[in-house]
Each structure stands twice: as structure tokens, then as C-alpha cells.
Amino acid sequence: MFKRSGIWWTCIRHNGKKIQKSLETSDRKLAQAIEAKIRTEIKEEKYFDKPIGHNKTFKQLIERFMKEHAPKVSISMQESYATSLKHLDPFFGSSNLLSISPKMLTRYKVLRREEGSAPGSINKELAMLSKAFSLAVTEWEWLKEKPISRVPREKEDNERDRWLSKDEETILLDNCPEWLRDILVFNLNTGLRQDELLSLEWNRVNLFRKTILIQKTKNGKPKTIPLNTVALDVLNRRLKVKSIKNDLVFFNKSGNKIHNSNLRLSFYRVMRKAGIKDFRWHDLRHTFATRLAQADVDLYKISKLLGHKDIKMTQRYSHHCPDSLRDGVEILESDYNLTTIERKKDNIVSS
């Protein structure tokens, strides 16, 4: 036996076959008992006929997933997992892992569609399952393969042609409490993701260089964001009301980090009050990118500001309005008028 990350493992060779697996305990005596049982099953020729995950259930899979993997991801992703579980758990319950087949997973998708769930929501649930099954195969050695790999995802329409107009922005900010107004203005001028904004600390702010550093990003790479005058004004206001509990730039009444759900609740309450429809929090980031594109900022710069790995992702956010494209067709006017005038001159001369 040997230990790996505090857990006992065994490595047994029998008739040319190598069995190396986690004993799933940090207790040495218990690990020895489990290993002895495995050796007995090998001698009695029962071990190799037994499926790896024969005694593992969906409930055990999710419990270990939420205990070991979930704490490593962002707060927003943890919330997404919790939401997905509300739908996954009633359907799969205590099903044995070996009974969860592609057919069963397809039935789950059909059920969720019949309940009126959006393709994006179903895909988030399937993505969570896929990650859990991957861990069960590669790290926990409960399964030899994951059944979800043969189940296609739902087709999504991710394109949203929605951003905040200047008039809508004015109405929205007029209806905001001061704390929310600062957050919205800062977001519209930096394009930060929600958790990046709520996690921003003063030690990542450089007022002299007019930049902020986002250490933890979605793509895993830190990014430095330059600040314009509007964003700097927000920070200077926030400097006057710093929390004594932590280093956060934006915080709640208690001086602690603002919870994502509370922020969204306040945001949508203000949206209803302002009479603005079909606008989501993430569309603030969309608005930031779209306004840059309309101001003729090239997509490469916008991509860097948003922290995208692939410029194709940036193109989904950066929509032009017809007026911002007008100069593109007006270029043709000068050429057309010049050509027309020259032809008229030629006609006069020839006549």
C-alpha cells in the first residue's frame, strides 16, 4: 500500500495483471482490511468479473463531486451546480451508476424539454454530469467509461442582439440606489464579469497607472484592464467609504462581499421600475463590447479587454448598429458621384 494526497492506495499484481486503485480512506487499518478483501476476491477469481462501479450510486457520485470538486470552482459555478442538482437529483436519485445509460440520459433530456426548460439550462445540467462522470473514470476509478459521452447536447441559440441604449442607461441609473449605480457604471466602463467585479479588491487597483488587475478569470489567465475617467471617478467615490472588514471595492451594508443572487435581485427590481425589458445582467458586458465596436475599436483590442481566448467569441458580443455602419456605404457615394460626373463630361464632349 502507499499514500497519495492523504489517501491509501493499493498496487497488486496477479497473473500478469496490475491492479492499482484508491482504497478511498486515510485510515490505515481500514485500508488494510479493504486491500485484504480485494486479495481474497482475486484468489477466489471473483474480482475481475465484478464491474468497477457495481456498488456505486448516483447519490454517492454527486456527494463526492460536491465535496471534492465544487469547492475548487467559482461561487457562480457552485450556484449553477446547486441549481442543476434540483433537477438531476429527483430523476436519477439513488440509481446505480452502471444503470445510467445513454438511453436513460436521453429520457432525462426529453423530460426537461417537456417541462419547458431552455436548451442552455439542460446543457448546464449535462455539463455537470459530464464532469462528475469524468472524475469517476479518471480519478476515482469507479467506471471504465462515461455514458454521457454518447449523448449529444441541446442546440442553443447563443446570439443576443441586445445592449443598453444611452436613453435606457439614463433611465436605469436614475432609478438605482447609489451603491448599485456605482456598480453598473463601473461595469459598463470595464466590461467585467459579475464575479470579477464583486471580487475586486483595492490591492488589485492601481490609481496611479489607472488600471485594475483581475487575477482569477474564466480562461485562467490574469488580465489588466485600463480605466477611463468614468471608472476612476467611481473608484474615487468608493475610496471614501472603504470597508473595515475587508479589502473589497464593492460590498454590502454589512461590509461583506455582495452575493450574486442579491445583486441580480436588486438589478431586476430596478429594471422593472425603469420599464426596461429583455435585458439581463450579462448584457451589460455585451453593451461594453458593442459600444467599443461602434466607436471603431478593433476586435483584437475588444477581445483583450473582455479576456476572450478566441476572437470568435468577441464577435458574438460586438454588434454594430446601422448608423455605425453608415460610413462604410457612404464611401461608395464619393466614388459613384465622381464616376457619374466624369461620364456626363464625356457625353457633353462627344455631343
C-alpha positions in Angstrom: 0.0 0.0 0.0 1.0 3.6 -0.5 -0.4 7.0 0.2 -1.3 9.7 -2.4 -2.7 13.0 -1.2 -3.5 11.6 2.2 -5.5 8.6 0.8 -4.3 5.0 0.8 -3.8 3.1 -2.5 -3.0 -0.4 -3.3 -1.0 -1.9 -6.1 -1.4 -5.7 -6.6 0.0 -7.9 -9.4 -1.7 -11.2 -10.3 -1.1 -13.4 -13.3 0.4 -10.5 -15.2 -2.4 -8.2 -14.4 -1.8 -5.0 -12.4 -4.4 -3.7 -10.1 -3.7 -0.1 -8.8 -6.6 1.7 -7.2 -7.6 4.0 -4.4 -8.8 2.4 -1.2 -10.7 5.7 -0.6 -9.7 6.1 3.1 -7.0 7.8 5.1 -7.4 5.2 7.9 -4.5 2.7 7.6 -6.3 -0.2 9.3 -9.4 0.2 7.2 -7.3 0.4 4.1 -5.5 -2.9 5.1 -8.9 -4.5 5.6 -10.1 -3.3 2.1 -6.9 -4.5 0.5 -7.2 -7.9 2.2 -10.8 -8.2 0.8 -9.5 -7.4 -2.7 -6.8 -10.0 -2.4 -9.3 -12.6 -1.3 -11.6 -11.9 -4.2 -8.7 -12.2 -6.6 -7.7 -15.6 -5.2 -11.3 -16.8 -5.4 -11.4 -15.4 -9.0 -14.3 -13.1 -8.2 -12.6 -9.8 -8.5 -12.1 -9.4 -12.3 -15.7 -10.5 -13.1 -17.1 -7.7 -10.9 -17.8 -4.3 -12.6 -15.8 -1.5 -11.1 -18.7 0.6 -10.1 -21.1 -2.2 -9.2 -21.9 -0.8 -5.8 -21.7 3.0 -6.5 -24.8 5.1 -6.9 -25.6 8.5 -8.4 -26.1 9.9 -4.9 -22.6 8.8 -4.0 -21.2 10.3 -7.2 -22.8 13.7 -6.6 -21.9 13.8 -2.9 -18.2 13.2 -3.7 -18.4 15.6 -6.6 -19.8 18.4 -4.4 -17.3 17.7 -1.6 -14.1 17.4 -3.7 -14.6 19.3 -7.0 -17.2 22.0 -6.3 -15.2 24.0 -3.8 -12.5 24.4 -6.4 -14.7 26.4 -8.8 -16.1 29.9 -8.7 -19.0 30.9 -6.5 -21.2 31.4 -9.5 -20.4 27.9 -10.8 -21.1 26.4 -7.4 -24.5 28.1 -7.6 -25.0 26.7 -11.1 -24.3 23.2 -9.7 -26.8 23.6 -6.9 -29.5 24.7 -9.4 -28.7 21.8 -11.7 -28.9 19.3 -8.8 -32.5 20.4 -8.1 -33.4 18.8 -11.4 -30.9 16.0 -11.6 -31.4 14.5 -8.2 -35.2 13.8 -8.4 -34.7 12.0 -11.7 -31.5 9.9 -11.0 -31.9 9.6 -7.2 -30.1 6.5 -5.9 -29.7 4.9 -9.3 -26.7 2.5 -9.6 -24.1 4.2 -11.8 -23.9 1.2 -14.1 -27.7 1.6 -14.8 -27.2 5.2 -16.0 -27.1 4.6 -19.8 -27.2 6.9 -22.8 -30.9 5.9 -23.2 -31.6 7.0 -19.6 -29.8 10.3 -20.1 -31.8 10.9 -23.3 -35.0 10.3 -21.4 -33.9 13.0 -18.9 -33.4 15.5 -21.7 -36.8 14.8 -23.1 -38.4 15.2 -19.7 -36.6 18.6 -19.2 -37.8 19.8 -22.6 -41.4 18.8 -21.8 -41.1 20.8 -18.6 -40.3 23.9 -20.8 -36.6 24.1 -19.9 -34.3 26.2 -22.1 -31.6 24.3 -24.1 -28.9 26.3 -22.2 -30.2 25.1 -18.8 -30.3 21.4 -20.0 -26.8 21.7 -21.3 -25.5 23.1 -18.0 -27.0 20.1 -16.2 -25.4 17.7 -18.7 -22.1 19.5 -18.4 -22.2 19.0 -14.6 -22.9 15.3 -15.2 -20.1 15.0 -17.7 -17.6 16.5 -15.3 -18.8 14.2 -12.5 -18.5 11.1 -14.7 -15.1 12.2 -15.9 -13.8 12.3 -12.4 -15.4 8.9 -11.7 -13.5 7.4 -14.6 -10.1 9.2 -14.4 -9.5 9.9 -10.7 -11.9 7.7 -8.6 -11.8 4.6 -10.9 -15.4 3.9 -10.3 -16.2 3.5 -14.1 -14.4 2.4 -17.2 -16.2 4.9 -19.4 -18.8 7.7 -19.0 -22.2 7.1 -20.6 -22.8 10.8 -21.2 -20.1 11.0 -23.9 -22.5 9.4 -26.4 -25.3 11.8 -25.6 -25.5 15.0 -27.8 -26.0 18.4 -26.2 -29.1 20.5 -27.0 -28.7 23.0 -29.8 -28.5 26.6 -28.4 -29.1 29.9 -29.9 -26.5 31.9 -28.0 -26.6 35.0 -30.2 -28.2 38.0 -28.4 -28.6 41.3 -30.2 -29.3 43.3 -27.1 -27.4 46.1 -25.5 -28.3 49.2 -23.4 -29.0 52.4 -25.4 -27.9 55.7 -23.9 -31.5 56.7 -23.1 -32.1 53.3 -21.4 -28.9 53.8 -19.4 -30.0 57.2 -18.2 -33.4 55.9 -17.1 -31.8 52.9 -15.4 -29.3 54.9 -13.4 -31.9 57.4 -12.4 -33.8 54.5 -10.7 -30.8 53.0 -9.0 -29.7 53.3 -5.3 -26.2 54.8 -5.1 -24.4 51.5 -4.4 -25.9 49.8 -7.4 -25.4 52.8 -9.6 -21.6 52.7 -8.9 -21.5 49.0 -9.8 -23.4 49.5 -13.0 -21.4 52.5 -14.2 -18.2 50.7 -13.4 -19.3 47.6 -15.2 -20.4 49.5 -18.3 -16.9 51.1 -18.5 -14.8 48.0 -17.8 -16.8 45.0 -19.2 -16.0 42.8 -16.2 -17.8 39.5 -15.5 -20.1 39.6 -12.4 -17.8 37.7 -10.1 -14.7 39.6 -11.3 -16.4 42.8 -10.3 -17.8 41.6 -6.9 -14.4 40.1 -6.0 -12.3 43.2 -7.0 -10.0 44.3 -4.1 -8.1 47.5 -3.6 -4.8 45.7 -3.7 -5.6 45.0 -7.4 -6.3 48.7 -8.1 -3.5 51.0 -9.4 -4.9 54.5 -9.4 -1.5 55.9 -10.5 -1.4 53.7 -13.6 -5.2 53.8 -14.0 -5.5 50.0 -14.2 -7.0 47.1 -12.3 -5.7 43.6 -12.3 -8.1 40.6 -12.5 -6.2 37.7 -11.1 -8.9 35.0 -11.4 -10.6 34.9 -14.8 -12.8 32.5 -16.7 -10.0 31.4 -19.0 -7.5 31.1 -16.1 -5.2 33.9 -17.3 -4.8 37.2 -15.3 -5.8 40.4 -17.3 -5.0 44.0 -16.7 -7.8 46.5 -17.5 -7.1 50.2 -18.2 -9.6 52.6 -16.6 -11.2 55.6 -18.2 -12.2 58.7 -16.3 -15.7 57.5 -15.6 -14.4 54.3 -13.9 -11.8 56.2 -12.0 -14.5 58.6 -10.6 -16.4 55.5 -9.3 -13.2 54.3 -7.5 -12.5 57.7 -6.0 -16.0 57.7 -4.6 -15.6 54.2 -3.2 -12.3 55.2 -1.5 -14.3 57.4 0.8 -16.4 54.5 2.1 -13.9 51.7 2.4 -15.0 48.6 4.4 -13.2 48.0 7.7 -13.9 44.2 7.4 -12.1 43.5 4.1 -10.3 45.0 1.0 -13.3 44.8 -1.3 -14.1 47.7 -3.6 -17.8 46.9 -3.7 -19.6 45.5 -0.6 -23.0 45.1 1.1 -24.4 47.0 4.0 -22.6 44.7 6.4 -19.3 45.4 4.8 -19.0 41.9 3.3 -19.0 40.6 -0.3 -22.2 41.1 -2.2 -23.9 37.8 -3.0 -24.5 37.2 -6.7 -28.2 36.4 -6.2 -28.8 39.5 -4.1 -27.1 41.7 -6.8 -29.3 40.1 -9.5 -32.4 40.6 -7.4 -31.7 44.3 -6.9 -30.8 44.7 -10.6 -34.0 43.2 -11.9 -36.1 45.1 -9.4 -34.6 48.3 -10.8 -35.1 47.1 -14.4 -38.8 46.6 -13.8 -39.0 50.1 -12.1 -37.3 51.7 -15.1 -39.6 49.8 -17.6 -36.6 48.2 -19.4 -37.4 44.7 -20.8 -35.5 41.8 -22.1 -32.2 42.9 -20.6 -30.0 40.6 -18.5 -27.1 41.3 -16.2 -24.6 39.8 -18.7 -25.9 42.2 -21.4 -24.0 45.0 -19.5 -20.8 43.3 -20.7 -22.4 43.0 -24.1 -23.1 46.7 -24.0 -19.5 47.5 -23.2 -18.2 45.5 -26.1 -20.8 46.8 -28.5 -20.1 50.4 -27.7 -16.4 49.9 -28.3 -17.2 48.2 -31.7 -19.5 51.1 -32.6 -16.7 53.5 -31.8 -14.4 51.7 -34.3 -12.2 50.0 -31.7 -10.8 46.9 -33.4 -12.0 43.5 -32.4 -8.5 42.4 -31.2 -8.5 45.1 -28.5 -12.0 44.4 -27.5 -11.1 40.7 -27.2 -8.2 41.5 -24.9 -10.3 43.8 -22.7 -13.0 41.1 -22.4 -10.4 38.4 -21.7 -11.5 36.1 -24.6 -9.2 33.3 -25.8 -10.8 33.3 -29.2 -11.8 36.4 -31.2 -14.8 34.5 -32.5 -16.3 34.8 -29.0 -15.8 38.6 -29.2 -17.8 38.8 -32.5 -20.8 37.4 -30.6 -20.8 40.4 -28.3 -19.8 43.2 -30.7 -22.8 44.2 -32.8 -22.9 47.3 -34.9 -26.0 49.4 -35.1 -27.0 50.6 -38.7 -25.7 54.2 -38.0 -22.3 53.0 -37.1 -22.0 51.1 -40.4 -23.3 54.0 -42.4 -19.8 55.4 -43.1 -19.0 52.1 -44.7 -21.5 52.6 -47.5 -21.0 56.3 -47.7 -17.5 55.7 -49.0 -19.2 54.4 -52.2 -21.1 57.7 -52.7 -18.0 59.7 -53.4 -16.8 57.1 -56.0 -20.2 56.9 -57.5 -20.7 60.6 -57.8 -17.2 61.1 -59.3 -17.8 58.3 -61.8 -21.2 59.8 -62.8 -19.7 63.3 -63.2 -16.9 62.0 -65.5 -19.4 60.1 -67.7 -21.6 63.3 -68.0 -18.5 65.3 -69.1 -17.6 62.6 -71.7 -21.2 62.7 -73.0 -21.1 66.5 -73.4 -17.7 66.5 -75.2 -18.8 63.7 -77.6 -22.0 65.5 -78.4 
